[in-house]
């Protein structure tokens, strides 16, 4: 796998249209250009958003629905690991 510089670019929602061509839609998406993986967004990103977009960058061979499922699985696994770690510390 190639190494890329990572960036997050905040854009104005007025630059985005929805399915009905209404201006002011929200967007979270990703592009790779000039050896930089860039997450483009109109809003504050959640942890899930970031994991989801990073999966798109490394799992180009699978569809969006599988990325959604893998994102959920990673977040759940991380939460279980975190909870298990807290239980061991007590």
N, C-alpha and C positions, 0 to 999 in steps of 0.2 A: 504494500500500500504506500502511496506517495505521501509525503509530509506536506502539509499546507499551513500557511499562516491563518489564524482564525480572527474573524472580525464580526462585530455586531453593528449594523447600520440602522439608525432610527430615521424613519421617513415620516413625512407629514401625511396624515390620513386623507388629506385633500388630493394626494397624488394617486389614490387607489379608488377603483370603481368596483362595485359588486356585480353580480350576475345580470342585474337589470340596468347596468351602466349608471347607477347612482354614485355620485362622488362622496367620499368620506368613509369608505369601508375600512375595516381592520384587516391586517395582514401579518402573518408570520410565515416566512418562507426562506429558502436558502438557494444560493448560487455559488458556483465555483468559477472564478475567473482570475487570471494572472497569478496562479499558484496561491490564491487566497480563498478559503471557504468563508463565505459571508452569510450570516443570518440577517435578513432584512425584516424589520418589524415596524408597526405603527403604534405599538403599545409596550408596556412593561412585560418582560418575559418571565414566565414561571420556570421552575426547574424542569418540569415536564416538557415545556416548549423546547428548551435547550437540548435535552436528551433526545427528543423526537427529531429535531433538525440534524443533530450530529449523526443519528442513525441513518437518516437519508443520505448523508455524505458518504458513509462507509458501506451501506447496504444497497447499492445502486441496482442490484439484481432482483430486488423484491418490490412488490407493490405497496401502495400507501396503507392499505388495511393491515398488512403484516407489520409494517412499521408501527402502526398504532398499537397492535398487540404486543410487540416487542418492547415498546416504550412502557406500557403498563407493567409487563413482567419485570423489567429492570427496576422500576420505581418500587414495586411491591417487594422484590428481593432485597433491595437496599434498605427498605423500611424494616423488613424482618431481621436483617443483619444488624441494624441499629438497635432494634428492640432486644434482640438476643444479647448484644453486647452490654446493654444496660442491665439486663437480668443477671449476667455473669459478674458484673461489678458490685452488685449488692451483697 
